[in-house]
Amino acid sequence: MRETKKEKGQIKKSTSPKKRETKTKDKKEKTSKSSVRAKVKANLKTNTKPKAGEKKPKTSPKTKTSRAKTNKIKTSQAKTRSTGRSAAKSISKKIAEKSSDVKKIIEKKVNPKKKGELKIYPIGGLNEIGKNMTVLEYNNQFLIIDCGMSFPEDDMFGIDIVIPDFTLIENNAKNVLGLIVTHGHEDHIGGIPYLLKKVNIPIYGTAITVGLIENKLKEHGIKAETHVFNAGDVIRLGEFSIETVHTTHSVADAVCFYVVTPAATLFHTGDFKVDYTPIDGKPIDLQKYAEIGKRGVDIMLSDSTNAARPGFTKSEQKVGEALDGIFRNAKGRIIIATFSSNINRIQRIIELTAKYGRHFSVSGKSMEKVVTLAQELGYLKIPQGSFVDMSLSQSEDDKKLVVITTGSQGEPMSALARMASDEHKLVKLKKGDTVILSSTPVPGNEKSVSNVVNRLFEKDVDVIYNEVLDIHVSGHACQEELKLVHTLIKPKYFMPVHGETRHLVIHAELAKQLGMKKDRIFILSNGDELCVTSRSAEHTRNIVSADDVLVDGLGIGDVGSSVLRERKQLSNSGLVVIAAALDLDRGIIMSGPSIKSHGFIYVKANDEIIDEAEKLAEKVIFAKLEGGVDDIHEIQDAVKTEIRRFIMKRTQRSPIIMPLFMEI
């Protein structure tokens, strides 16, 4: 189905020969259209030579390099903080080099003479939480925004993670300019190692985002071309000009993108909330939002996660105030679990540790990596003498120790889960401990978190989680913040992203309340296409492949729906194996049949059913052999059918039936 939405009066009509002649003769109309095109060029900020005697007009960062044969990314070197250790100096130097390298990248300039259309392909992140990935195409050049992962659903047995479908990128690998990343959360960077195993493309992000990506790539043994930019920099990749704008989220240095092409302009909010008092003192750059809105935005893609929540999202400062009260009243150890990527919250915990004369340790592989990285890059400021290595923490007075740990999502192998199960080597929970879960469960993790919380209560420790006290705030904008951004950006067209179906629909309704017409709002699904120009937008469904790709151990995409059905059947009803050895030449049974049950019934308590099933299998085999059947597969199928019917009749269960017949 093809849905076309165009501005009034801009619907393309067929042209008769008579009308063509009229157009040719009408010089005034042609001149008028030329002036309109000139204005469009001016809006795209294309450099032109000033006339004699005229002063050269000041140019914005977006236009200064448009005449150059080789456009360079204007970026400043990321500031890094020396920690006195060689590792810190090494990483800081590496990030600085990457920031410098960005300047040397040779790109094509944006050519306003070429029009065409900007195509948007959502590959992940629509009608779901996580797995965010959007592909932009203009003039056969492709630009990727984010590449995340999501957690498996409850019925995805044995699956580790779910990643986007990279078919579109693989089929156009030579034309992919790069991957630009809004921030460092797993649902935006978790799929990158798997993408790079398919195609080799450059990656662009802020210093902490690139650092988090490189940590992941090391785990996979992958090297990649990465480039660091600062918020405010303008990146030119082929026909795309990307302006990076600072925003606030639950991870440091998050950005949104203003993408300019000759066909259309696009604003992608990334994940955001409007926080006027963030821990790092860098509020969202609403002034830049307003400036971009004045320049003109043809289409906006906006975060919809909290579209159903009225009001405003609370500031991260509120969490700090709640944690302050807990630290003030705690008598023993404080063990606090949060997202390892939430550097601002970790910074606040460290500040409270120093304020109340405590020391802190870090537990959990990902937490250790992020804290080390954030300190090396200057995002974390750790007071001298406040850190104690986890291996030495047992010698600390309980009243003086804080443990910052992973496990806020109830992950089975996380440090907090191991503490709750008495499996942690260095931390044994005891009465007097205060355990804080400074997070809310990601959709799908509610049961895991609940299980960990229940085990913690069994340890007779004080457990504090978000239902008890406001120790977590969302990183996503609520309705009033979304309205504010819509008002500032003023897009011609709108496409809600990053959310389940209800979030997208509610966000679309918010846009209508603000006066946007229904025919300018597009609710897409993964795999759809939206073609946008400055005058029109056209939605086509199911254009590219965007299925879930399941990762099971080292296997990527080799587990499909049929395998999942079998796993589900195994989990529900178990497995019945029928073994026998046959001499087909003589038409006799040499051994068996014998039946073994796995996860079906307790054999010792159900001897009667097993005996009857073995006799039935023997009867079916004899009947086939006496009938002259010498195809072992035909005999197996017959036995499988009869045993399935027998078991269903006797038990009302449907286990997997597996005949294993050997021909002798």
Solvent accessible surface area in square Angstrom, and as a share of the most:
residue,aa,sasa,rsa
1,M,173,0.77
2,R,145,0.53
3,E,38,0.17
4,T,77,0.45
5,K,42,0.18
6,K,69,0.29
7,E,45,0.20
8,K,202,0.86
9,G,69,0.67
10,Q,72,0.32
11,I,118,0.60
12,K,176,0.75
13,K,167,0.71
14,S,110,0.71
15,T,47,0.27
16,S,47,0.31
17,P,102,0.64
18,K,163,0.69
19,K,119,0.51
20,R,134,0.49
21,E,96,0.43
22,T,82,0.48
23,K,108,0.46
24,T,97,0.57
25,K,141,0.60
26,D,52,0.27
27,K,136,0.58
28,K,174,0.74
29,E,72,0.32
30,K,125,0.53
31,T,93,0.54
32,S,61,0.39
33,K,94,0.40
34,S,47,0.30
35,S,53,0.34
36,V,62,0.36
37,R,118,0.43
38,A,56,0.44
39,K,134,0.57
40,V,49,0.28
41,K,74,0.31
42,A,68,0.53
43,N,112,0.57
44,L,30,0.15
45,K,71,0.30
46,T,50,0.29
47,N,33,0.17
48,T,112,0.65
49,K,158,0.67
50,P,54,0.34
51,K,153,0.65
52,A,111,0.86
53,G,88,0.84
54,E,99,0.44
55,K,188,0.79
56,K,143,0.61
57,P,87,0.55
58,K,199,0.84
59,T,41,0.24
60,S,38,0.25
61,P,82,0.52
62,K,14,0.06
63,T,6,0.04
64,K,124,0.53
65,T,18,0.10
66,S,14,0.09
67,R,129,0.47
68,A,43,0.33
69,K,195,0.83
70,T,54,0.31
71,N,0,0.00
72,K,103,0.44
73,I,1,0.00
74,K,109,0.46
75,T,10,0.06
76,S,64,0.41
77,Q,109,0.49
78,A,12,0.09
79,K,189,0.80
80,T,52,0.30
81,R,87,0.32
82,S,73,0.47
83,T,33,0.19
84,G,64,0.61
85,R,118,0.43
86,S,95,0.61
87,A,56,0.43
88,A,0,0.00
89,K,119,0.51
90,S,68,0.44
91,I,48,0.24
92,S,10,0.07
93,K,133,0.57
94,K,80,0.34
95,I,1,0.01
96,A,11,0.08
97,E,85,0.38
98,K,28,0.12
99,S,0,0.00
100,S,46,0.30
101,D,61,0.31
102,V,0,0.00
103,K,89,0.38
104,K,145,0.61
105,I,29,0.14
106,I,125,0.63
107,E,25,0.11
108,K,133,0.56
109,K,94,0.40
110,V,19,0.11
111,N,44,0.23
112,P,12,0.08
113,K,151,0.64
114,K,94,0.40
115,K,84,0.36
116,G,56,0.53
117,E,66,0.30
118,L,0,0.00
119,K,55,0.23
120,I,0,0.00
121,Y,12,0.04
122,P,1,0.01
123,I,1,0.00
124,G,4,0.04
125,G,1,0.01
126,L,4,0.02
127,N,60,0.31
128,E,35,0.16
129,I,42,0.21
130,G,3,0.03
131,K,1,0.01
132,N,11,0.06
133,M,2,0.01
134,T,9,0.05
135,V,0,0.00
136,L,0,0.00
137,E,24,0.11
138,Y,5,0.02
139,N,77,0.39
140,N,85,0.43
141,Q,22,0.10
142,F,5,0.02
143,L,0,0.00
144,I,0,0.00
145,I,2,0.01
146,D,3,0.02
147,C,0,0.00
148,G,0,0.00
149,M,14,0.06
150,S,14,0.09
151,F,88,0.37
152,P,38,0.24
153,E,112,0.50
154,D,130,0.68
155,D,73,0.38
156,M,30,0.14
157,F,66,0.28
158,G,55,0.53
159,I,12,0.06
160,D,77,0.40
161,I,31,0.16
162,V,3,0.02
163,I,1,0.01
164,P,0,0.00
165,D,16,0.08
166,F,9,0.04
167,T,53,0.31
168,L,20,0.10
169,I,1,0.00
170,E,77,0.35
171,N,113,0.58
172,N,32,0.17
173,A,42,0.33
174,K,203,0.86
175,N,53,0.27
176,V,15,0.08
177,L,41,0.20
178,G,0,0.00
179,L,0,0.00
180,I,0,0.00
181,V,0,0.00
182,T,1,0.01
183,H,0,0.00
184,G,5,0.04
185,H,30,0.13
186,E,80,0.36
187,D,30,0.16
188,H,3,0.02
189,I,2,0.01
190,G,3,0.03
191,G,0,0.00
192,I,0,0.00
193,P,1,0.00
194,Y,25,0.10
195,L,0,0.00
196,L,20,0.10
197,K,101,0.43
198,K,106,0.45
199,V,12,0.07
200,N,133,0.68
201,I,5,0.02
202,P,25,0.16
203,I,0,0.00
204,Y,2,0.01
205,G,0,0.00
206,T,4,0.02
207,A,5,0.04
208,I,1,0.00
209,T,1,0.00
210,V,0,0.00
211,G,3,0.03
212,L,14,0.07
213,I,1,0.01
214,E,22,0.10
215,N,30,0.15
216,K,35,0.15
217,L,4,0.02
218,K,130,0.55
219,E,101,0.45
220,H,62,0.28
221,G,70,0.67
222,I,33,0.17
223,K,199,0.84
224,A,27,0.21
225,E,88,0.40
226,T,5,0.03
227,H,9,0.04
228,V,0,0.00
229,F,1,0.00
230,N,39,0.20
231,A,44,0.34
232,G,42,0.40
233,D,16,0.08
234,V,8,0.05
235,I,0,0.00
236,R,8,0.03
237,L,1,0.01
238,G,2,0.02
239,E,7,0.03
240,F,0,0.00
241,S,2,0.01
242,I,0,0.00
243,E,9,0.04
244,T,1,0.00
245,V,2,0.01
246,H,28,0.13
247,T,1,0.01
248,T,9,0.05
249,H,12,0.05
250,S,20,0.13
251,V,3,0.02
252,A,5,0.04
253,D,30,0.15
254,A,2,0.01
255,V,1,0.01
256,C,0,0.00
257,F,0,0.00
258,Y,4,0.02
259,V,0,0.00
260,V,5,0.03
261,T,1,0.00
262,P,6,0.04
263,A,6,0.05
264,A,3,0.02
265,T,16,0.09
266,L,0,0.00
267,F,0,0.00
268,H,13,0.06
269,T,0,0.00
270,G,3,0.02
271,D,3,0.02
272,F,0,0.00
273,K,5,0.02
274,V,7,0.04
275,D,4,0.02
276,Y,130,0.50
277,T,71,0.41
278,P,11,0.07
279,I,33,0.17
280,D,59,0.30
281,G,57,0.54
282,K,107,0.45
283,P,60,0.38
284,I,11,0.05
285,D,51,0.26
286,L,36,0.18
287,Q,151,0.67
288,K,46,0.20
289,Y,0,0.00
290,A,29,0.23
291,E,74,0.33
292,I,0,0.00
293,G,6,0.06
294,K,166,0.70
295,R,66,0.24
296,G,31,0.30
297,V,4,0.02
298,D,10,0.05
299,I,0,0.00
300,M,0,0.00
301,L,0,0.00
302,S,1,0.01
303,D,3,0.01
304,S,0,0.00
305,T,26,0.15
306,N,8,0.04
307,A,0,0.00
308,A,41,0.32
309,R,131,0.48
310,P,104,0.66
311,G,26,0.25
312,F,122,0.51
313,T,16,0.09
314,K,105,0.44
315,S,23,0.15
316,E,14,0.06
317,Q,65,0.29
318,K,103,0.44
319,V,1,0.01
320,G,1,0.01
321,E,107,0.48
322,A,21,0.16
323,L,0,0.00
324,D,16,0.08
325,G,16,0.16
326,I,14,0.07
327,F,4,0.02
328,R,144,0.53
329,N,101,0.52
330,A,18,0.14
331,K,159,0.67
332,G,10,0.09
333,R,19,0.07
334,I,0,0.00
335,I,0,0.00
336,I,0,0.00
337,A,0,0.00
338,T,2,0.01
339,F,63,0.26
340,S,22,0.14
341,S,16,0.10
342,N,2,0.01
343,I,1,0.01
344,N,18,0.09
345,R,0,0.00
346,I,0,0.00
347,Q,19,0.09
348,R,55,0.20
349,I,0,0.00
350,I,0,0.00
351,E,69,0.31
352,L,0,0.00
353,T,0,0.00
354,A,44,0.34
355,K,129,0.54
356,Y,63,0.24
357,G,42,0.40
358,R,13,0.05
359,H,59,0.26
360,F,0,0.00
361,S,0,0.00
362,V,8,0.05
363,S,4,0.02
364,G,9,0.08
365,K,139,0.59
366,S,54,0.35
367,M,0,0.00
368,E,83,0.37
369,K,65,0.28
370,V,9,0.05
371,V,11,0.06
372,T,56,0.33
373,L,9,0.04
374,A,0,0.00
375,Q,32,0.14
376,E,2,0.01
377,L,4,0.02
378,G,19,0.18
379,Y,51,0.19
380,L,1,0.00
381,K,127,0.54
382,I,24,0.12
383,P,55,0.35
384,Q,188,0.83
385,G,56,0.54
386,S,7,0.05
387,F,99,0.41
388,V,21,0.12
389,D,69,0.36
390,M,20,0.09
391,S,69,0.45
392,L,114,0.57
393,S,2,0.01
394,Q,120,0.53
395,S,100,0.65
396,E,42,0.19
397,D,84,0.43
398,D,46,0.24
399,K,132,0.56
400,K,89,0.38
401,L,6,0.03
402,V,0,0.00
403,V,0,0.00
404,I,0,0.00
405,T,0,0.00
406,T,19,0.11
407,G,3,0.03
408,S,4,0.02
409,Q,5,0.02
410,G,4,0.04
411,E,67,0.30
412,P,110,0.69
413,M,154,0.69
414,S,12,0.08
415,A,1,0.01
416,L,0,0.00
417,A,2,0.02
418,R,66,0.24
419,M,0,0.00
420,A,2,0.01
421,S,43,0.28
422,D,72,0.37
423,E,116,0.52
424,H,10,0.05
425,K,180,0.76
426,L,55,0.27
427,V,2,0.01
428,K,101,0.43
429,L,18,0.09
430,K,97,0.41
431,K,161,0.68
432,G,38,0.36
433,D,1,0.01
434,T,8,0.05
435,V,0,0.00
436,I,0,0.00
437,L,3,0.02
438,S,0,0.00
439,S,7,0.05
440,T,53,0.31
441,P,53,0.33
442,V,42,0.24
443,P,73,0.46
444,G,53,0.51
445,N,16,0.08
446,E,91,0.41
447,K,157,0.67
448,S,43,0.27
449,V,15,0.09
450,S,53,0.34
451,N,67,0.34
452,V,3,0.01
453,V,14,0.08
454,N,82,0.42
455,R,76,0.28
456,L,0,0.00
457,F,105,0.44
458,E,137,0.61
459,K,51,0.22
460,D,86,0.44
461,V,10,0.06
462,D,87,0.45
463,V,13,0.08
464,I,30,0.15
465,Y,52,0.20
466,N,43,0.22
467,E,157,0.70
468,V,92,0.53
469,L,74,0.37
470,D,74,0.39
471,I,0,0.00
472,H,25,0.11
473,V,10,0.06
474,S,22,0.14
475,G,6,0.05
476,H,30,0.14
477,A,1,0.01
478,C,8,0.05
479,Q,35,0.15
480,E,62,0.28
481,E,0,0.00
482,L,1,0.01
483,K,48,0.20
484,L,52,0.26
485,V,1,0.00
486,H,12,0.05
487,T,82,0.47
488,L,37,0.18
489,I,0,0.00
490,K,120,0.51
491,P,13,0.08
492,K,76,0.32
493,Y,1,0.00
494,F,0,0.00
495,M,0,0.00
496,P,0,0.00
497,V,12,0.07
498,H,9,0.04
499,G,0,0.00
500,E,50,0.23
501,T,73,0.42
502,R,138,0.50
503,H,13,0.06
504,L,0,0.00
505,V,64,0.37
506,I,57,0.29
507,H,0,0.00
508,A,4,0.03
509,E,73,0.33
510,L,5,0.02
511,A,1,0.01
512,K,69,0.29
513,Q,124,0.55
514,L,77,0.38
515,G,62,0.60
516,M,31,0.14
517,K,136,0.57
518,K,148,0.63
519,D,71,0.37
520,R,53,0.20
521,I,12,0.06
522,F,2,0.01
523,I,60,0.31
524,L,1,0.01
525,S,41,0.27
526,N,34,0.18
527,G,2,0.02
528,D,1,0.01
529,E,14,0.06
530,L,0,0.00
531,C,7,0.04
532,V,0,0.00
533,T,31,0.18
534,S,44,0.28
535,R,108,0.40
536,S,18,0.12
537,A,0,0.00
538,E,32,0.15
539,H,2,0.01
540,T,11,0.06
541,R,93,0.34
542,N,127,0.65
543,I,80,0.41
544,V,27,0.16
545,S,47,0.30
546,A,17,0.13
547,D,100,0.52
548,D,71,0.37
549,V,30,0.17
550,L,10,0.05
551,V,3,0.02
552,D,39,0.20
553,G,50,0.48
554,L,183,0.91
555,G,18,0.17
556,I,61,0.31
557,G,44,0.42
558,D,100,0.52
559,V,14,0.08
560,G,35,0.34
561,S,75,0.48
562,S,60,0.38
563,V,50,0.29
564,L,29,0.14
565,R,152,0.55
566,E,95,0.43
567,R,62,0.23
568,K,97,0.41
569,Q,60,0.27
570,L,77,0.38
571,S,66,0.42
572,N,107,0.55
573,S,17,0.11
574,G,2,0.02
575,L,32,0.16
576,V,1,0.01
577,V,22,0.13
578,I,0,0.00
579,A,40,0.31
580,A,10,0.07
581,A,11,0.09
582,L,0,0.00
583,D,14,0.07
584,L,20,0.10
585,D,142,0.73
586,R,160,0.58
587,G,26,0.25
588,I,65,0.33
589,I,32,0.16
590,M,87,0.39
591,S,65,0.42
592,G,41,0.39
593,P,12,0.08
594,S,46,0.30
595,I,9,0.04
596,K,128,0.54
597,S,18,0.12
598,H,106,0.47
599,G,74,0.71
600,F,12,0.05
601,I,25,0.13
602,Y,146,0.56
603,V,55,0.31
604,K,156,0.66
605,A,75,0.58
606,N,42,0.21
607,D,79,0.41
608,E,114,0.51
609,I,20,0.10
610,I,14,0.07
611,D,71,0.37
612,E,60,0.27
613,A,3,0.02
614,E,45,0.20
615,K,141,0.60
616,L,45,0.23
617,A,0,0.00
618,E,67,0.30
619,K,145,0.61
620,V,19,0.11
621,I,0,0.00
622,F,82,0.34
623,A,64,0.50
624,K,58,0.25
625,L,15,0.07
626,E,148,0.66
627,G,63,0.61
628,G,60,0.58
629,V,30,0.17
630,D,103,0.53
631,D,65,0.34
632,I,24,0.12
633,H,123,0.55
634,E,79,0.35
635,I,0,0.00
636,Q,32,0.14
637,D,88,0.45
638,A,22,0.17
639,V,0,0.00
640,K,69,0.29
641,T,51,0.30
642,E,57,0.26
643,I,0,0.00
644,R,93,0.34
645,R,152,0.56
646,F,32,0.13
647,I,3,0.02
648,M,77,0.34
649,K,165,0.70
650,R,99,0.36
651,T,29,0.17
652,Q,138,0.61
653,R,106,0.39
654,S,39,0.25
655,P,2,0.01
656,I,32,0.16
657,I,4,0.02
658,M,80,0.36
659,P,21,0.13
660,L,98,0.49
661,F,20,0.08
662,M,130,0.58
663,E,104,0.47
664,I,110,0.56
